[in-house]
Amino acid sequence: MPIEIQPASGVQLDLEYEQTVTSALYRDADLSGTVAGAVEFLQCRFEKASLAGSHLAQVRFIDCVADVADFSNLRGERGVLERVGVTGSRMTGLAWNDGLLSDVTFADCKVDLTNWRFARFDVVTFTDCNLAGADFTHADLRGASFTRCDLSRAQFHNATMEGARFRSCELQGIGGLTSWAGAIVHPDDLLALSYALAGALGITVSDKDR
């Protein structure tokens, strides 16, 4: 991020197709419901800003920071997140299908019911995040790491998982366990994972004799 960054103004608050915004501070900015394609944000900061319910196909966030922002129900199919840090933000229902994430961190974020189908994760970390019900179908998660995250009911059908890391995560009710070949799971998570695997195989776990 640049040392000095100016508040967004004028056309930076009225996004248009193929617009590029450089070094702008979106503080308390309400951009909810915006519709524009191929918008590019370079070295921008989002503080308590809202892009909720926006449709920004092929949007690109590069060298950006989001702090306590609202990206809920944002549709960014084929979008790019590159060298981005997201903290304390709400992203419920975000759709980033067929997108790319490279060198991205999510910390203490609400990322539940999100759509990451066919997305590629390259050096991406989720820490203390709620990812309940997230859909990673056909996603390439080889560069993803999840620590203390709620992944209950998340779907991993046909995902590429070799090298993906999980530690101290909630894994109840996850789907697509047959795609977990090559994933790296901390010993603390093995019990929860074994119950999920048993459920996927139709095995009933019971301590009763009959």
N, C-alpha and C positions, 0 to 999 in steps of 0.2 A: 504494500500500500504506500502511496506517496505520503510525504511528511505532512503536507497541507492538502486538504481536500475541501472543495467548495460545495455548499448545499445545492442540490438539484433545482433547476428552475427552467422556465420556458418550455422549449420542446422536449427537454429531458423528462418532464412530467406528463407529456402528451405523446406517448410512444407511437411510432409509425413503422410500417414495413421496412425491413432492412436498415433500421436506424442503429448507429453505433454511439454508445454513451461512454465517455472516458472520464475517470476520476471525479465522480459525482457522489455526494453524500445524500442518501435518501433517509432522512430522519423524520419519523412520524408522517411519512408520505403515504397517501392512500391511492394506490394504483389498482385497486381491486376491480375485477371485471374487464381489464384491458384486453383487447384483441389485436394482435400484431404478429407478424411472422419474421423469422430470421433476425431478431433483435440481438445486439451484442453489447454486453456490459463489460467494460475493462477497468480494473482497479476501482471498483465502486464498493460503497459500504451501505448496508441496509440496517438501520437501527429503528426498531419498532415500526417498520414500514410494512405495508400490506400489498401483496400481489394475489390475494385470495380470489379464487374463481376466475382467474385470467386464462386466456388461451394464447400461448406464446410458442407456437411450433418452431422447432429448430433454434430455439433461443440459446445463447452462449453466455455463460458467466465465467470470466477468466480473471484470476487474481482478485477475487472479491471476498468480502466478509459479510455475513448476515448474523445479527445479534438481536434476539427477541423479535424476530420478524414473523409475519404470517404469510406462508405460501400454501395454505390449505386449498385443496381442489384446484391447484394450478395445473394446467395441461401443457406440458413441455415435451411432447413427443419428438424424438430424434434430437433432443437437446444435449448440450455439453456443459459439464461442470469441471473446470480445470484450475487447480490450485485455489480451492475455495474452502473457507472455514465457516461452519454453521453452528451456532450456539444458542440454546434456550429458545428455539423457534418451533412454531407449529406448522406441520406440513401434512396434516391428515388429508388423505385422499389425493395427494399429489400423483400425477401420472407422468412418468419419465421413461415410458416404454421405448425400446430401440435407441436408448440414449447412451452417452459415454460419461463416466465419472473417473477423473484422473487426479490423484493427489488431493483427496477431499476428506475433511473431518466433520463428523456430526457428533455433537456433545450435548447431552441433556435435552434432546429434541423429541417432539411428539410426531412420529413418522408412521403412524398406524394407517392401515387400509390403503397403503400406497401401491402403485403399479410400476414395477421395474422389469416388466417382461422384455426379454431380448436385450436388456441393457448390459454394458460391459463395465466392470469395476476394476480399476487399476490403482492400487495403493489407496484404498478407501477404508476408513475406520468409523465404526459406530460405537459410541461409549455412552452408557446410561440412557439409552434411547428406547422409546416405546414403538416397536415395530409390529405390534399385534395385527394379524390379518394381512400383512404385506405379501405381495405377489411377486416372486422371483422366478416365475416360470420361464425356462429357456435362457435365463440370465447367465452371464459369465462371471462367477464370483471368485475366481482364482486369486484375485488381489484384494479380497474383502476380509475385514476383521470385525468381530462383534464381541464387545465386552460389557457384561452386566446389562444386557438388553432383553426386553420382553419380545420374544419371537413366537409367542403362542398363536397357533392357527395360521402361521405363515406358510406359504406354499413354495415348494422348491422343485416342482415337477420338471424333469428334463434340464435342470440347471447344471452347469459345469462347476464342480465344487472342489477340485483338487487344489489343496493349499489354503482354502478358506479356513479361517480360525474362529473358534467359539470358546468363550470363557465366561462362566458364571451367568449363563443365559437361561431364560424361561423358554422351554421347548415343548410345552404341552400342546398336543393337538396339531403339530406341524404335519404338512403333507409333502409327498415326494421324497421320502427317506431313501428310496432306492437310488436316488441321484447323489447321495452323500459320499460316494466312493472318493477317497483321497482327502476328505476334509480332516482338519486337525481340531480335536475336541479335548478340552481340559478334563482331567479325571473327575473333577467336581460335577461335571455335566453328564457323566456316563449313565448315572441312574435314571435321570429324567429322559435321556435319549433312549435307554433300553425300554422304558415304558411306552414311549412313542413308537418305537420299532415294533414292539409286541402288538400294539393296537393296529398298526398298519398291516401286520400279518394275520390279524384276526385272532390273536392269542389272548385268552383271558387270564389275568394274573390274580390268583386267589390263594389265601392261606387256609381256606376251609378244606376239610377232607372230602366233603361231598357237596 
